[in-house]
């Protein structure tokens, strides 16, 4: 871990160093600007869920889970000799979660791998914005680590404005190179042979899981009240895509870990419309169509209605409907046969419909809040989620912005 953080720090210093070298030859015209803090954000949330289709126990059993998440980010910026703005953002996130079903990976210990775990995910990004030429570009790196999973990511992005500033085309690319420890359910860590049980060679070590994503977007100001944007994504995954500790029970009462293809292609297409109905009401709408080569087709429709109660206080009710078809490899508890090539009883890959609704309260003041001059924004958000498979979840989050 120390090496990773050191690499991140060196990357940050390399960016600053390269920036300095680039501007040095033009030092006569260069007007020095100090690196200043633009914004600090702090978000803390609590999430809880329950259901009765745990994938760890083959599609039956408790899905009870709680998660406490906290993220902190700071954005700093400075100009350069060409009047371009360079922004640097450091974000650190920390989750602590407990999962009742994960404790059943090895019920005899009541302390198995993911019964309770922590996840830490720092990231660092840079964006250069050239208002005169109407474009921006950026890059970022990230890592995420928990007990059995480690991920490292990199991304680049570019956006170009039209001459009239009413249209923007964006392109982003990202890659995540992950490593997953092969923790099998306790009863599958050995296999029976004529001479007795021996260690299962698949139940140990680590396997790679890599994801590559590309995205292109087009945003257009249609008139003074209406804005539209279209997004097309393409994602490709390869490696260990099946979760090693999720069981599948077959019609003959035998059991194995789930087995899925080692590649997956995902293609989401989305459109967003924002309509300023009055000076106080904004209508935000969103639709996305999703398909992948595992057989899932999905639709997402979302609407949010931010309403300004006062110049400082706004309220935003929101609702999202989601539906998907089942993956080709899904079947419930004891409905697979052991002769199938691929199989899973993970209800995230089943056909289902879900509803998400909630409320967001936002208080914003450039003059400070509660007597604190730098305190710019306070937000409180509540979400309720339910799925027609029986899964129910609630989340509450508090966000603070300091400028």
C-alpha positions in Angstrom: 0.0 0.0 0.0 2.8 2.4 0.8 4.2 1.9 -2.7 0.9 2.7 -4.2 0.4 5.9 -2.3 4.0 6.9 -3.1 3.3 6.4 -6.8 0.2 8.5 -6.6 2.2 11.3 -4.9 5.0 11.1 -7.4 2.4 11.3 -10.2 1.0 14.4 -8.6 4.4 15.9 -8.3 5.2 14.9 -11.9 2.2 16.8 -13.1 3.3 19.9 -11.2 6.9 19.5 -12.4 5.9 19.1 -16.0 3.6 22.1 -15.8 6.6 24.1 -14.5 8.9 23.0 -17.3 6.3 23.8 -19.9 5.9 27.3 -18.7 9.5 28.1 -18.0 10.5 29.2 -21.6 7.7 31.8 -21.5 8.6 33.1 -18.1 8.8 36.7 -19.3 5.2 36.8 -20.1 4.2 34.5 -17.3 2.1 36.1 -14.5 2.6 33.9 -11.4 -0.5 32.7 -9.8 -0.5 30.7 -6.6 -2.2 27.4 -6.3 -5.4 28.2 -4.4 -8.1 26.1 -2.9 -11.3 26.3 -4.9 -13.6 23.9 -3.1 -13.6 21.2 -0.3 -16.4 18.6 -0.2 -17.3 16.2 2.6 -20.0 13.6 2.1 -21.1 11.0 4.7 -23.9 8.4 4.1 -25.6 5.4 5.7 -27.1 2.6 3.6 -29.0 -0.4 4.7 -30.7 -3.2 2.7 -32.6 -6.4 3.3 -34.0 -9.2 1.1 -34.1 -12.9 0.7 -32.2 -13.8 -2.4 -28.6 -13.9 -1.3 -26.2 -15.1 -4.1 -23.7 -16.4 -1.5 -26.3 -19.1 -0.5 -27.5 -19.8 -4.0 -30.3 -17.4 -4.4 -32.0 -17.9 -1.0 -31.3 -16.4 2.4 -30.7 -13.0 3.8 -29.3 -10.1 1.8 -29.1 -7.9 4.9 -26.2 -5.4 4.6 -25.2 -2.0 6.0 -22.6 0.4 4.7 -21.3 3.6 6.2 -19.4 5.7 3.6 -17.4 8.9 3.9 -15.7 10.8 1.1 -13.5 13.9 1.2 -12.2 15.8 -1.7 -10.3 19.0 -2.2 -9.9 20.9 -5.5 -7.1 23.4 -6.1 -6.5 25.5 -9.1 -4.1 28.0 -10.7 -3.7 29.8 -14.0 -0.8 29.6 -16.5 0.9 32.0 -19.0 -1.8 31.2 -21.6 -4.6 32.1 -19.2 -5.6 28.4 -19.0 -7.0 27.1 -15.7 -5.4 24.0 -14.2 -7.5 22.2 -11.5 -6.2 19.4 -9.3 -8.6 17.3 -7.3 -7.7 14.8 -4.6 -10.4 12.5 -3.3 -10.3 9.9 -0.5 -13.2 7.6 0.3 -13.7 5.1 3.1 -16.5 2.5 3.5 -17.2 0.2 6.3 -19.8 -2.5 5.6 -21.2 -5.6 7.2 -22.9 -8.4 5.2 -24.9 -11.2 6.9 -24.8 -13.4 3.8 -21.1 -13.1 3.4 -20.6 -14.5 6.8 -22.0 -17.7 5.4 -19.0 -18.2 3.1 -17.6 -20.1 6.1 -20.4 -20.4 8.7 -18.2 -22.4 11.1 -16.0 -19.3 11.8 -18.7 -16.6 12.0 -16.0 -14.3 10.8 -15.5 -15.0 7.2 -13.8 -12.8 4.6 -16.5 -10.2 4.0 -18.7 -10.4 7.0 -17.4 -7.0 7.8 -14.9 -5.2 5.8 -13.4 -1.8 5.0 -12.8 -0.3 1.5 -10.4 2.7 0.9 -10.4 4.4 -2.5 -8.2 7.5 -3.1 -8.1 9.2 -6.5 -6.3 12.1 -8.1 -7.3 14.0 -11.2 -6.2 17.0 -13.2 -8.2 19.2 -15.7 -6.8 21.9 -17.9 -9.5 24.4 -19.2 -8.8 26.8 -22.1 -11.7 29.2 -22.3 -10.2 31.2 -25.2 -9.9 28.1 -27.4 -13.0 26.5 -26.0 -11.7 23.1 -24.9 -10.6 21.2 -21.8 -8.6 18.0 -21.2 -7.8 16.0 -18.2 -6.5 12.8 -16.7 -6.8 10.9 -13.4 -5.6 7.8 -11.4 -7.3 5.9 -8.7 -6.9 2.8 -6.5 -9.4 0.9 -4.4 -8.5 -1.8 -1.8 -10.5 -4.1 0.5 -9.9 -7.6 2.0 -10.1 -9.7 -1.2 -10.1 -7.1 -4.0 -7.6 -4.5 -5.3 -8.3 -2.1 -8.2 -6.1 0.5 -9.9 -7.5 2.8 -12.6 -6.5 5.4 -15.0 -8.6 7.8 -17.2 -8.3 10.6 -19.7 -10.9 13.0 -21.1 -11.3 15.8 -23.7 -14.1 18.2 -24.4 -14.6 20.8 -27.2 -17.0 23.7 -27.3 -18.5 25.1 -30.5 -17.8 28.7 -31.5 -21.1 29.9 -30.2 -20.6 28.0 -27.0 -24.0 26.2 -27.4 -22.6 22.8 -28.2 -20.0 20.6 -26.5 -18.5 17.2 -27.6 -16.8 15.1 -25.0 -14.7 12.0 -25.1 -13.4 9.9 -22.2 -11.4 6.7 -21.8 -10.7 4.7 -18.7 -9.2 1.4 -17.7 -9.4 -0.5 -14.4 -6.9 -3.4 -13.7 -8.1 -5.4 -10.8 -7.0 -8.4 -8.8 -9.4 -10.7 -6.9 -8.6 -13.2 -4.3 -10.2 -16.6 -4.9 -12.1 -17.2 -1.7 -14.4 -20.2 -2.2 -17.3 -21.4 0.1 -15.8 -23.6 2.8 -17.3 -26.8 1.5 -15.8 -26.3 -2.0 -12.2 -25.6 -0.9 -11.5 -29.4 -1.2 -12.5 -31.9 -3.8 -13.1 -35.6 -3.3 -10.7 -38.1 -5.0 -10.5 -41.9 -4.7 -7.7 -41.5 -2.2 -9.6 -38.9 -0.2 -10.1 -35.1 -0.2 -7.5 -32.8 -1.7 -7.2 -29.1 -1.9 -9.2 -27.5 -4.7 -6.5 -25.9 -7.0 -9.0 -23.2 -8.1 -9.8 -22.1 -4.5 -6.8 -20.0 -3.8 -4.5 -17.3 -5.2 -5.7 -14.3 -7.2 -7.2 -13.8 -10.7 -7.2 -10.6 -12.8 -10.3 -8.7 -13.8 -9.9 -5.8 -16.2 -12.4 -3.3 -17.5 -12.0 -0.9 -20.4 -14.5 1.9 -21.0 -15.0 4.5 -23.7 -17.6 7.3 -23.7 -18.6 10.0 -26.2 -21.2 12.7 -25.4 -22.9 15.6 -27.2 -24.5 18.4 -25.2 -26.6 21.1 -27.0 -28.3 24.3 -25.8 -31.6 24.2 -27.8 -33.0 27.4 -26.5 -33.0 29.6 -23.4 -35.1 27.0 -21.5 -34.1 23.6 -22.9 -30.8 21.8 -22.9 -30.2 18.3 -24.2 -27.3 15.8 -24.1 -26.7 12.3 -25.6 -24.2 9.8 -24.3 -22.9 6.6 -25.8 -20.7 4.2 -23.8 -18.9 1.1 -24.7 -17.4 -1.2 -21.9 -15.4 -4.4 -22.2 -14.5 -6.6 -19.3 -12.3 -9.6 -19.2 -10.9 -12.0 -16.6 -12.6 -13.2 -13.4 -16.2 -12.0 -13.8 -17.9 -14.6 -11.7 -17.9 -14.1 -7.9 -15.9 -17.0 -6.4 -17.8 -17.3 -3.2 -21.3 -17.3 -4.7 -22.9 -20.8 -4.6 -25.2 -22.4 -7.2 -27.3 -25.4 -6.2 -28.3 -27.8 -9.0 -31.4 -29.9 -9.6 -29.5 -33.0 -8.4 -28.7 -31.3 -5.0 -25.0 -30.8 -5.9 -23.4 -27.4 -5.4 -20.6 -25.4 -7.1 -19.5 -21.8 -7.3 -21.1 -19.7 -10.0 -19.5 -19.9 -13.5 -19.8 -17.1 -16.0 -18.0 -16.2 -19.3 -14.6 -14.5 -18.9 -15.6 -11.6 -21.2 -18.5 -9.1 -21.3 -19.4 -6.3 -23.6 -21.8 -3.6 -22.4 -23.4 -0.8 -24.5 -25.5 1.8 -22.8 -27.0 4.8 -24.7 -28.6 7.7 -22.8 -30.3 11.0 -23.4 -30.8 13.8 -20.8 -33.2 16.8 -21.1 -33.2 19.8 -18.7 -36.1 22.2 -19.0 -36.3 25.5 -17.1 -40.1 25.6 -16.6 -40.0 28.8 -14.6 -37.5 30.8 -12.7 -38.1 28.5 -9.7 -38.6 25.0 -11.3 -36.2 22.9 -13.3 -37.4 19.7 -14.9 -34.5 17.2 -15.2 -35.3 14.0 -17.2 -33.1 11.1 -18.2 -33.5 7.8 -20.1 -31.0 5.1 -20.8 -31.1 1.9 -22.8 -28.6 -0.8 -21.9 -27.6 -4.1 -23.6 -24.8 -6.6 -23.1 -23.7 -9.9 -24.6 -24.9 -11.9 -21.6 -28.5 -11.3 -22.7 -29.5 -8.4 -20.5 -31.6 -5.6 -21.9 -32.5 -2.8 -19.5 -34.4 0.5 -19.5 -33.9 3.4 -17.0 -36.2 6.4 -16.8 -35.6 9.2 -14.3 -37.2 12.6 -13.4 -36.1 15.1 -10.9 -37.8 18.4 -10.1 -35.6 20.9 -8.3 -37.8 23.7 -6.9 -36.3 26.9 -5.4 -38.2 27.8 -2.2 -36.1 30.8 -1.5 -33.0 32.3 -3.1 -30.9 30.0 -0.8 -33.1 26.9 -0.3 -34.2 24.4 -2.8 -36.0 21.0 -2.6 -35.6 18.3 -5.2 -38.0 15.3 -5.3 -36.8 12.5 -7.7 -38.0 9.2 -9.0 -36.3 6.5 -11.1 -37.8 3.4 -12.7 -35.6 0.5 -13.9 -36.3 -2.8 -15.5 -34.1 -5.5 -17.0 -34.4 -8.9 -18.6 -32.5 -11.9 -17.1 -29.0 -12.8 -18.2 -28.8 -16.0 -20.3 -27.0 -17.8 -17.4 -29.4 -17.0 -14.5 -31.8 -19.4 -12.8 -33.2 -19.5 -9.3 -32.2 -21.9 -6.5 -31.9 -25.6 -7.7 -33.1 -24.8 -11.3 -29.7 -25.2 -13.0 -28.4 -28.5 -14.1 -24.8 -29.4 -13.5 -24.3 -30.1 -17.2 -24.7 -26.4 -18.1 -21.6 -24.5 -19.3 -22.4 -21.3 -17.3 -24.7 -20.8 -14.3 -25.5 -18.2 -11.6 -28.3 -17.6 -9.1 -27.3 -14.0 -8.4 -30.5 -12.0 -8.5 -28.6 -8.9 -9.8 -28.5 -10.9 -13.1 -32.2 -11.9 -12.9 -35.1 -10.2 -14.6 -36.6 -7.6 -12.3 -38.1 -4.1 -12.0 -37.2 -1.5 -9.4 -38.2 1.9 -8.1 -36.0 4.5 -6.5 -37.5 7.7 -5.1 -36.5 10.3 -2.5 -35.8 13.9 -1.7 -32.8 16.2 -1.7 -32.7 19.5 0.4 -30.0 22.0 -0.6 -29.1 25.2 1.2 -26.5 27.4 -0.6 -25.2 30.9 0.4 -22.1 32.7 -0.9 -22.1 34.7 2.4 -21.7 31.6 4.6 -24.0 29.4 6.7 -24.5 29.3 10.4 -22.0 32.1 10.9 -19.2 30.2 9.1 -18.1 32.4 6.2 -16.5 29.6 4.2 -19.4 27.2 4.6 -21.1 27.4 1.1 -23.5 24.5 0.8 -25.4 22.0 2.9 -27.3 19.1 1.3 -29.4 16.4 2.9 -30.6 13.5 0.7 -32.8 10.5 1.4 -33.3 7.5 -1.0 -35.7 4.6 -0.8 -35.3 1.6 -3.2 -37.4 -1.5 -3.7 -37.1 -4.3 -6.2 -39.9 -6.7 -7.2 -37.7 -9.6 -6.1 -38.2 -8.3 -2.5 -35.0 -6.4 -2.0 -35.6 -3.1 -0.1 -33.0 -0.4 0.7 -32.7 3.0 2.3 -29.9 5.6 2.3 -29.4 9.0 3.8 -26.5 11.3 3.0 -25.2 14.6 4.2 -22.9 16.7 2.0 -21.0 19.8 3.0 -19.2 22.2 0.6 -16.6 24.7 1.8 -15.3 27.5 -0.6 
